[in-house]
């Protein structure tokens, strides 16, 4: 089951957050957290993305034009393993 949440963080600069995640019963099997801000034309431009699209937690940074910069692992933990008891 997929879920989606959106919210405005700052109306003045048009900062928004979008959170999407997919559940298999109670387990999160995929997710994305996207931060956007409005550019000079009032269009939403992606600033940062955190996701688990490749089975690993990653962070993607974007420049002011919305171009994606090289990705890097934000947490070197496979998706779904970060909450297992030790």
N, C-alpha and C positions, 0 to 999 in steps of 0.2 A: 504494500500500500504506500503511495506517495503522498507526502504532505507538503504544504507551502505556507510560508509566513512572510509578510512584507510590512515594513514600517518606515516612516520618515524619521530620520535622526535629527536633521537640522533643516528647517524650511528655508532659511536665508541662503544657504549654499546648495540646497537641493540634495543633501546627503540622504541616501536610502540604503536599507539593508534588505536583502532577500535571502531567506533560508529555505532550502528544499532538502528533503530527505526521504529515503525509501526504507520501509520496514519490512522485515520478514518475521511475522509474529511480533515479538518484542525486540528483535535485534535490528540495529541500524546497519543496512548493507551498502548504502551509498548516501552521500550528502554533498551539498554545496552551500557555502555562505558567500554572498556577493555583496560588496560595498560599491555603490555608485555615487557620483556627484554630477551636478549639471554643469555643462560647459557654457561658454559665452552665448551660445545660441539657445540655451535652455534644454539641450538634449542630454540624456543620461549617458555618462561615460563610466565604464568599469574602472575602478581603482585597484581593487584587490579581490582575489578569490581564494577561498580555502575549500579544498574538496578531497574526496576519496575516490575519484574516478578511476584511478589505476590500481586500486586496492591498497594504496598507501596514503597516509595523510600528507597533503601537499599545500603549498602556498604559491599563488601566481600573482606577480605584481604587474601592473599596467602603467604606461606613461600617460601624460596628459592627452594624447591623441587617442588613447584606448588600445594602443599596440601592446601586445603581450611581451613581457620580458622573459628571459629564461626562467623556467620553473625550478624550484628547489624544495626539497622535502622539509616540511615544517616540523614533523615529528617522525623519526625513523621507525615508526611502529606500524605494522600492518593493520589495516582497517578491521575493526572488530576485536582486536586484542588489547586495546588500551584500558579496558575496564575489567579484565579478568582478575580474580583474586590471586594474590601471590602466595 
